[in-house]
Amino acid sequence: MFLPKYPDSPTPPPAHTHTPTDPAPVRRSGLPAVSVSTGAVVAVLTGGVVLTALLAAVAVSAISVAIAAVVLRSLLRDHNRR
């Protein structure tokens, strides 16, 4: 019941002929070779983490100042009405 049903005479898969691709472009020798050291990668990653943390701190501070301003405005408005 749950067994797959295969055809009686399966056809062979079509033969695929491999066509060679274009050869890789030749590198120009006039450009200097660029090598990236591990120290440079660590420095870039550390700088990114530090800048992200500073951006998050600035965002949290801005939200805190905005909330404090809204609360103070509400308190001063209630005080002026009395």
C-alpha positions in Angstrom: 0.0 0.0 0.0 2.7 2.5 1.0 5.4 1.1 -1.4 6.3 3.4 -4.3 5.3 2.2 -7.8 8.2 2.3 -10.3 7.7 2.2 -14.0 8.3 -1.1 -15.8 11.0 0.1 -18.1 12.6 3.3 -16.7 14.3 5.5 -19.2 17.9 6.4 -18.5 18.6 9.9 -17.5 19.8 12.1 -20.4 23.5 12.3 -20.8 24.9 15.6 -19.8 27.8 16.9 -21.7 30.1 19.1 -19.7 30.9 22.3 -21.5 34.0 24.1 -20.3 33.5 27.6 -19.0 35.6 30.6 -20.0 39.0 30.6 -18.3 39.5 32.7 -15.2 40.5 36.3 -15.9 44.2 36.9 -15.6 45.2 39.1 -12.6 47.0 42.2 -13.3 50.5 42.2 -11.8 50.5 46.1 -11.4 48.3 46.0 -8.3 49.8 45.2 -4.9 48.7 42.1 -3.1 46.4 43.0 -0.1 46.9 40.9 3.0 44.7 41.5 6.1 46.3 40.6 9.4 44.4 39.2 12.3 45.2 42.3 14.4 43.4 44.5 11.8 40.3 42.3 11.8 40.2 42.3 15.6 40.7 46.1 15.7 37.8 46.7 13.2 35.5 44.3 15.1 36.4 45.9 18.5 35.8 49.4 17.0 32.4 48.3 15.7 31.3 46.9 19.0 32.4 50.0 20.8 30.6 52.3 18.4 27.5 50.2 18.6 27.5 50.3 22.4 28.0 54.1 22.3 25.1 54.5 19.9 22.9 52.4 22.1 23.9 54.5 25.1 23.1 57.7 23.3 19.7 56.3 22.2 18.8 55.2 25.8 19.9 58.6 27.2 17.8 60.5 24.6 14.7 58.4 25.5 15.3 59.0 29.2 15.6 62.7 28.7 12.4 62.8 26.5 10.5 60.9 29.2 11.8 63.2 31.9 10.8 66.3 29.9 7.2 64.9 29.4 6.9 64.2 33.1 8.2 67.6 34.1 6.0 69.4 31.6 3.0 67.5 33.0 4.0 68.4 36.6 4.5 72.1 35.8 1.2 72.3 33.9 -0.7 70.8 36.9 1.2 73.2 39.2 0.3 76.3 37.1 -3.4 75.4 37.1 -3.7 75.6 40.9 
